[in-house]
Amino acid sequence: MKIGVLGGDGYCGWATALHLSAQGHTVAVVDNFVRRQWDHELGVQTLTPIRTMPERLRAWKQASGLSIDSYTGDICDYEFLAEFMRDFEPEAVVHFAEQRSAPFSMIDRKHAVGTQTNNVVGTLNLLFALKEFEPDCHLIKLGTMGEYGTPNIDIEEGYITIEHNGRKDVLPFPKQPGSFYHLSKVHDSHNIMFACRIWGLRATDLNQGVVYGTVTRETEMNEALINRFDYDEVFGTVLNRFCAQAAVGHPLTVYGKGGQTRGFLDIRDTVRCIELACLNPAQRGECRVYNQFTEQFSVLDLAQLVRTAAKELGLTVQIDHLPDPRVESEHHYYNAKHSKLIDLGLKPHYLSDALLDSLVNIAIRYKDGIDPSMFLPRVNWRSAVNDRKKTQDAAAAGMVSF
């Protein structure tokens, strides 16, 4: 197939592009590289040293003998997006090209508005481009399990059967997003459902859990293909932060009681899920939803798992509880269904098999680059002016601000 990967320079996008190319598909990556600029704005960087896109593509060609096309531009620019669609003529488009950090969206008004503008406008442009140029192209959109929130009922895969006053219908599962970022993803979901219904587009909305790991079969082929390892409190995941803290002997910082429970999956399962969606497209007019994760853990569960793994390596790690900067339940019911991708053939990897090799050992390997000042939370959900001075200072120094 001809598959376009929007946001192909990012963590999930890069691994996905390599995997699809290795499977024999013709792949093009699209990116405006703003994700790298946000690192400069925040004064952070990935722990693993990632190369420029031209270097990455040359390394892939050398390692595999395969080529990946590259288009540089912003999908919020419709003329650029239209030119990509006319030139590449994709049969499937994998859409990762969004600002994906909840804390980033909660820094202040500017970052909240920027997040929603980038995400909602970019997705709307894509829907119109598909309608105009490739109406049979299959849209595979990365949503998030965070759209659902933490309801006190089981979370279904996208839709729920409701009986009310003697009548029955199948409706989108109620959404309780926890940040302006998660709200933008809800808006995307509604826009995609609407476009499929009125224009007959085909779409798969993958509500993904928290992704972990740096290693896929393809990234191991050449050091220049290495993926991101973000551990800061804005773009990093809680699991990456714990592993980085363990590597330098810093206490693991659990927000609140640590009962916050979410779905998790290995990056190797992310790329496989995308492939399965490509090979099994939605029907015309169908917007289907899959919950994309393989295991559920609480924050405290993760801290205890990392402490145990560190102990195997001779590291003594403590667990500290900090006041939770987020507005969320610290203990709640959580049971989300996630069978549809398994039914398509996903064979999951599990955290117990990846924790040392793909996480803790990576953190130890690059521990000289760990900056402990990045561990503590700076963004508070209850404030509308987080880090304003830091952002202003970065702009004054000539760094790019969102």
Secondary structure, DSSP 8 states (H G I E B T S, - for coil): -EEEEETTTSHHHHHHHHHHHHTT-EEEEEE--HHHHHHHHHT---SS----HHHHHHHHHHHHS---EEEES-TTSHHHHHHHHHHH--SEEEE--S---HHHHTSBHHHHHHHHIIIIIHHHHHHHHHHHH-TT-EEEEEEEGGGT---SS-B-SSEEEEEETTEEEEEE------SHHHHHHHHHHHHHHHHHHHH--EEEEEEE-EEE-S--TTGGG-GGG------STTTS-HHHHHHHHHHTT--EEEETTS--EEEEEEHHHHHHHHHHHHHS---TT-EEEEEE-SEEEEHHHHHHHHHHHHHHTT----EEEE---S-S-SS----B---HHHHHT-----HHHHIIIIIIHHHHHTGGG--GGGSS----TT-SBTTHHHHHHHHHTT----
